[in-house]
Amino acid sequence: MRWQLKSFILRQLSVMPGGKTAYLSIQRILGTTRPQPRRDFIRAIELIELIRETGQQIEDTTCYEVGTGWHPFTPLAFYLAGASQIETVDVNPWLSLDSARKAIETAEQHLDWFCESLSLDKHEVWKRYRKIELRAKTLSQLLETMNTRYVYPGDATNTPYPSQTFDFVVSSNVLEHIPAEILKNIAKESWRILNPGGLAVHRFNPGDHYANDDFRVSTGNFLKFSESQWKPHGSGLAYHNRLRCSQYSRIFREAGFLSLIEKTRVDERVLQDITNGMQELAQEFREFAPADLASDYMWTVGMKANVNTENDLPANRDYIVQQTPKHRTGNA
Ligand SMILES: C[S@@+](CC[C@H](N)C(=O)[O-])C[C@H]1O[C@@H](n2cnc3c(N)ncnc32)[C@H](O)[C@@H]1O
């Protein structure tokens, strides 16, 4: 589909009454809300691997997820890996009893692979999986059996939790959909609700999402538009903040986080277009480094480093900044 057509449809749905419900129905018809357990487990595994890279573990930890989406694969993965409490919030009501049930059912045939990927004890993971009450009558009852609570509408900038409640604040494919000012407040609130040494762990896609459906354009396509030109295409249901990786980095540092891991994936086609002068750049993007502009994925871990001495830092001091990711992430 041409990206301009998709932008037009999303724009209409964003402003018409009942647009969100219509959007959900269209997604269902197109099959885009079908659970994709392998893909979504991979994304959750990446979050867990990032945590482990810092020397921390999931067993008996508490986790806050921003942006649940249609299927609770991140909470499921954290529960199966041993987390004792997972709170997951969204500003849209995409998750339902039916979608959660389907996702958890489809996860079953990938469980052995999931355990092997994370070197988890299969016996323990299967035991946890079997504890999930798929016949529960409500979504909250179902999620409760996997130590999870879903909050909709949830405001990650202003949570009801006391300071120092969670070990991790995580998200997958969400931060690019949040305006910079809200993101700054989410980063500050994350810092508040995290325990000392707690981690903000995020993976997201800073590239132009229209490139997923229209192969005529690249993930750098939106860089040629000024803020006002982009607005009609990147608002409402199609919102994308167009922030570059260096800007995310600054937001978390300014909220007080110590950056432990930052990895980015560069779209070589976009990089080449930029260096050859083939990618037009709007004024607001001209000051960025080409690799920053061409990045189409980022993985970041910031620690609430309430540290006074070197000894307070986590065991694994081998911090990783700007490595080529070994991750298996696909698009969007
Ligand atoms: C692309 S979906 C990703 C969902 C899920 N994390 C996944 O990986 O499948 C982005 C989700 O972020 C949610 N979202 C956007 N802004 C948000 C905010 N400020 N707070 C919480 N969730 C938000 C959207 O409603 C949507 O469900």
The ligand as an SDF file (V2000), in Angstrom:
LIG
                    3D

 27 29  0  0  0  0  0  0  0  0999 V2000
    3.4100   -0.6690   18.4580 C   0  0  0  0  0  0  0  0  0  0  0  0
    2.4990   -0.9750   19.8840 S   0  0  0  0  0  0  0  0  0  0  0  0
    3.5920   -2.1010   20.7490 C   0  0  0  0  0  0  0  0  0  0  0  0
    2.8690   -2.9280   21.7430 C   0  0  0  0  0  0  0  0  0  0  0  0
    3.6680   -4.0050   22.4520 C   0  0  0  0  0  0  0  0  0  0  0  0
    4.6090   -3.4380   23.3760 N   0  0  0  0  0  0  0  0  0  0  0  0
    4.3360   -4.9180   21.4610 C   0  0  0  0  0  0  0  0  0  0  0  0
    5.5540   -4.9440   21.3850 O   0  0  0  0  0  0  0  0  0  0  0  0
    3.6140   -5.6030   20.7520 O   0  0  0  0  0  0  0  0  0  0  0  0
    2.6770    0.5120   20.8060 C   0  0  0  0  0  0  0  0  0  0  0  0
    1.8010    0.5400   22.0340 C   0  0  0  0  0  0  0  0  0  0  0  0
    2.1840    1.6430   22.8570 O   0  0  0  0  0  0  0  0  0  0  0  0
    1.0150    2.2110   23.3800 C   0  0  0  0  0  0  0  0  0  0  0  0
    1.3250    3.5860   23.8370 N   0  0  0  0  0  0  0  0  0  0  0  0
    1.5360    4.6870   23.0810 C   0  0  0  0  0  0  0  0  0  0  0  0
    1.7820    5.7540   23.8710 N   0  0  0  0  0  0  0  0  0  0  0  0
    1.7450    5.3010   25.1480 C   0  0  0  0  0  0  0  0  0  0  0  0
    1.9070    5.9330   26.4320 C   0  0  0  0  0  0  0  0  0  0  0  0
    2.1670    7.2430   26.5550 N   0  0  0  0  0  0  0  0  0  0  0  0
    1.7880    5.1770   27.5340 N   0  0  0  0  0  0  0  0  0  0  0  0
    1.5140    3.8420   27.4370 C   0  0  0  0  0  0  0  0  0  0  0  0
    1.3460    3.2040   26.2540 N   0  0  0  0  0  0  0  0  0  0  0  0
    1.4600    3.9230   25.1350 C   0  0  0  0  0  0  0  0  0  0  0  0
    0.0280    2.1150   22.2340 C   0  0  0  0  0  0  0  0  0  0  0  0
   -1.2980    2.2480   22.6410 O   0  0  0  0  0  0  0  0  0  0  0  0
    0.3220    0.7240   21.7000 C   0  0  0  0  0  0  0  0  0  0  0  0
   -0.4110   -0.2680   22.3450 O   0  0  0  0  0  0  0  0  0  0  0  0
  1  2  1  0
  2  3  1  0
  2 10  1  0
  3  4  1  0
  4  5  1  0
  5  6  1  0
  5  7  1  0
  7  8  2  0
  7  9  1  0
 10 11  1  0
 11 12  1  0
 11 26  1  0
 12 13  1  0
 13 14  1  0
 13 24  1  0
 14 15  1  0
 14 23  1  0
 15 16  2  0
 16 17  1  0
 17 18  1  0
 17 23  2  0
 18 19  1  0
 18 20  2  0
 20 21  1  0
 21 22  2  0
 22 23  1  0
 24 25  1  0
 24 26  1  0
 26 27  1  0
M  CHG  2   2   1   9  -1
M  END
$$$$
